[in-house]
Amino acid sequence: MKLKNSAITVIGDKLFGFGLLFLMVWINTLIGTTDINNWFIENTLTVIALLFLILTYSKYRFSNYSYFLICIFLCLHVYGSKYTYAENLFGYWLQDVFHSTRNHYDRLVHFSFGLLLYYPLQECFSKWIRIPKNLALKLPVLIILSTSALYEIIEWLVADVFFVEEGISYLGTQGDVWDSQKDMAVAFLGVMMAALLFHVYSRLKNSRK
């Protein structure tokens, strides 16, 4: 019983740490934002994601590793809302380092969407829904790709229909007519890399048994 209580305490401490880290980053982005209207638009999906994690926590609980990956992704996303994705300071630094013609912070977040959320999705399908293992390994790839496409549709609706004045800063296309397609492509690249790494890790783990 003592060991069990100790394990629960450790898990709780780690989750509290992840939550505190995200909260600090989130508050910082709100205080220092250069475009408050864009900040609220960008963080709509953030609030939805947090509500999902909070409401499902008592019944369906991710591993600490999954919560860590989710936390990192959400931090990257909300940091993008601080300056708008097209004018993100870290993106400008990357632009200088790689001598790029555009601010690629948006590409980094789309890539991270696929790379960081593959494992939590795989865990959800295998441990919560309990679908066959082979399907649980492949389905996250399809979910990431389809969600990326859905997000691009949402971006279009937000920018062209609901919040026209904030459209340019929200989209962050920076004059690239193929921006949506490239965003989906890097998300697909990220999730395929994550799937490959997980496959290699699983094979190595099984070979040691």
N, C-alpha and C positions, 0 to 999 in steps of 0.2 A: 504493500500500500504506500509506503514511504517513497519507493522508487517511482511508482506511478505518479504520485503527487509532485515529485521533483521534476519528472518529465513534463508534466502539464505546466509547471512553473516556468521551465526553460522555454517551452513553446510560446507561452503567453508573453514572456519577456521579449522574445525575438519579434513576435508580431507587433507588440507595442513599439518596438524600435523601428520597424518598417513603417508603421503608421505615423510615428512622430517625424521620421525623416520626410515622408511625403507631405505631411501637414506643414512643415517648415518651408519646404520648397514651394508649396502651393501658396502659402501666405506671402512669401517673398515675391512671387510672380504677380500677385494682386497689387501689392504695395508699389512695386516698381514698374507696373505695366505702362506702356506708351500709348495704348489704345484700349480703353476700358470696355468699349462696346464689343470689340473683337474678342477681348478676354472672356466676356460672358458667353459669346457664341461658341468659342472654342471649348469652353469648359462644360457645356451642356452634356456632352457624352461622358465627360469625366464624372459628373454627378451621377449619371445613370450607372456607370460602372461601379462606383463606390456603393451605391444603394444595393446593387446586385450582390456584391461581396459581403455587405453587412447583413442583408436579409437571409442569405443562404448559409451564413457562418455556423449557426447552431446545428443545422442538419447536414450540410455538405461542407467539409473543411479541406482546403488544399493543403499540400505539404508546405513546409517552411520555404523550400526551394522555389516552389511555384509562386508563393506570396512575394518572395524576393524579386523574381523576374517581373511580376506584375507591377511591383512598386517601382522598379527601375524604369519600366516603360511609361508608367503614368507620370513619373518625374520628368522624363524627356518630353512627353507631350505637353505638360503644363508649362514647362520652361519655354516651349515654342510659343505659347500664348502671351508670354511676357512682352516680347518685342514685335510680335507677329512673326510668322515663319520666314517670310521673305527678308526681314530685317533683323534676324536673330544674331546676337553678337558672337556666339560660338560658331555660328555658321559663317560669319565674316572671317573669323580666324581660320577656319578650315579652307575658306576660299583663298586666302592669302598663302597658306601652306601649300596647297595643291595647284595654285595659279589657275583657279577655275574662273569661268566667266559669269557664274551665278552663285548665289547663296544656297548651298545644298543641305541646309538643316532639315528641310522638309523631307528630303530623300532619306536622311539618316533616321528620322522617326518612322517613316514607312518601312524601311528595312528592319528596324528594331521591332516593329509590329509583328512581322513574320518570325524573326529570330527569337524573340523573347516570349512570345505567347504560344509557340508550338507546344512546349512541354506542359503548361497548365491545361491546355485543351486536351492533350493526349491523356493526361491524368484524369480529367473530367470524364472522358468517354470510357476509359478503362476501369476506373474505380467507382464512379458514381452511377453511370448508366450501365456499365458492365457489358459493353458490346464486345464481340470477338476481337482478339488482340490485333490481328492483321488489319482489321478495319479501323481500330482505334489509332493505329500508327499512320494510316493514310488519310483519314477523315479530317484531321486538323489542317492539312495542306489545302483541301478543298474549301474548308471554312474560311481560312485566311484569305484565299484568293477571291472568293465570292463576297466576303465582307469588305475587302478592299474596293471591289467594284461598286458595292452598295454605298460605301462612304463617298466615292467620287460622285455618285448620283445625288447624295445628300448635299455635298458641297455645291453642286450645280443649282439645286433647288434653293438652298440658303442664299447663294450669291446672286442668282438671277430672278428669284421670285419673292422671297420673304425679306431679305435684308440687302437690297440692291446697293445702298450707299456703302455698306461694309464689304461688298462683294470682292473687290480687288484685293484688299488686305487679307481677307479670309482665305481666298483661293491661293494666293501666293504663287501664281504661275510664272511670274517674272518674264512674261512675254513668250513663254514656251507653249506652242499650240499642242504639243504632245505631252504636256505635264501629267495629265491623268493617267495616260498609258504607262509612262515611266514610273509613276508612283506605284501602280499595281505591279509592274515588273520587278521593282526592288523589294517589294513586300513578298512576292513569290520567290525571289532569290533568297531572302532571309529565311523563309519557312523551309525551303528545300535544304538549306545549309543546316538548319536546326534538326530536321528530320534525319539527315545523313549522320550528323554527330551523335544523335540519340541511338541510331541503328548501330553505329560502330561501338558506342559505349555498351549497349546491351549485349552485343556479340562478345566483347571482351569480358564482360561481367559473367556471362554464362560459361565461357571457356575456362574460367578459374574455379568453377564449382566442381 
